[in-house]
Amino acid sequence: MGIIKLTMENNKFFGITHIGLVRKSNEDRYLIKKLKDKSVLVAVADGLGVEVAGDYAAEILREKLADLNHISKKNEQPELDQLARVIDHTIYTEGQENNTLEGMGSTLVGVLLRDRIAYWVHVGDSRLYLLRNGTLTQVTEDQTLARFLLEEGEITAEQMPTHYSRHVMDQCLGCGFVEPETGRLDFLAGDLLVLSTDGLHREIPENTLKSILNMDTNLEIKARALVEAALGAGGKDNITVVMAQG
């Protein structure tokens, strides 16, 4: 189990990852990085692919993010979008050049925190949540085949929660034609941002997630409680969560 803590000005950060109870390796990655201008980049990624491929794809992504030192002011969303596209191309090219890595990919949720604004980029089915005044909101929307079919009118909203396609990703870094989604939201004092891979949010119901996040305790205890809840539900996948407290 790996953890990272960071306190900066009035903000606190905590990240944790766990292999789970079934998988033989941890293909999740996460990052908490202070940039040169004292803004902070946080991210989670979930590698996809057979054997070592998913692990390799997620590590490519983590290294690319770790090498990042600057994002231009007033151009945050376009640069985060372009960063995701560059990583997509890198992973795709590596997969084409090595047969053992063909088809590898990774999800991504990344957030740049600067001047009380959270700028985010999202690919796949890892998620960004916002807890504000006790209310939990899912900020990102999973890029799955079910979402695509719903938008095309092929299935109904009532069918979506149980349709097989909700587990089939429509986008990932490494597909070679990625369409990242970006956005921004105010990051207020008392806000809590939560980034998670599906080994967490697919294992536990949202009311359990909300209940744990609303506990009157520190980030580390909340994060560890989330991991224990996912393990208690079976721990079928790697589990990763990163938190940023305003």
Secondary structure by P-SEA (a helix, b strand, c coil): cbbbbbbcccbbbbbbbbccccccccccccccccccccbbbbbbbbbbcccaaaaaaaaaaaaaaaacccccccaaaaaaaaaaaaaaaaaaaaaaaccccccccccbbbbbbcccbbbbccccccbbbbbcccccccccccccaaaaaaaaccccccccccccccccccccccccccccccccccccccbbbbbbcccccccccaaaaaaaaaccccaaaaaaaaaaaaaaaccccbbbbbbbcc
